[in-house]
């Protein structure tokens, strides 16, 4: 079942359709329901701890138009299981502890002010940024495997938690730490680093709600070597950055200098943007890609709800090209502290 979420929306009682997407409050309520594929956009400072159950997928919706979904919390628990359902295309800022179990993390930025626990095994991270001002800790039993590909990991230390994992694999990753056996180092047991960079210090971590320009990877990830750059093209399954641009390297952010314009032309349904005048090359590629891949049902996209967000049309086919504007969405504050 597909449900759509605009985290910038307010109020309750929305039905989770494209025309009437869930607000953040509705999203929290819907988490208790059976398996849902959430397609999300918008920004919310939740001022509460958030727990995401294991039985849902959490994805971005048309990131080339809406950007990443972004949530700030006072605590985070993301449950998972052997199915390793997807967590992708978002920024989560945690003013506290973060616990992440058995997930497939794709194109995510997770930023924590306290310890980050990676637990339960079956954890696979691709093209993501994991940043803890404190420690990143691995493993709550001995038979767990953790895989990271094309990721950036920033922490005070990286070490075992309850017990040593069976394996912790890092491929084309960058670390601020060096390897070691004690102290503030990478000292996770049974680790394997392949084509990685350690002791890297010339990075900048943007604010969770910073503008796209502030996430430009050429600025925030200076000093990366080859390898780990450019990672593992063609980046199968994680081909884009947080704004839907074609991926060009490891980590995540905004990977092109040329920002997609606020106004773009959308072609007739089923047609390509290639060759259409007045359309930025990156916007062309991103919209063509999102129309095929980011739109789960492959329907046309339109701004029928008046909220400045592109949506697919369930009732109306596009018969001619038109210009749509992506307006900025207001930040929502929906909850008091609980």
Helices and strands as residue ranges (DSSP letters): E 2-6, H 24-30, E 37-41, E 43-45, E 49-52, E 57-60, H 63-66, E 69-73, E 75-78, E 86-88, E 90-94, E 98-101, E 104-106, E 109-112, E 116-119, E 123-126, E 129-132, E 135-138, E 145-149, E 152-154, E 157-160, E 167-171, E 174-175, E 191-194, G 212-215, H 217-220, E 263-266, H 281-289, I 290-294, E 301-302, E 311-312, E 322-325
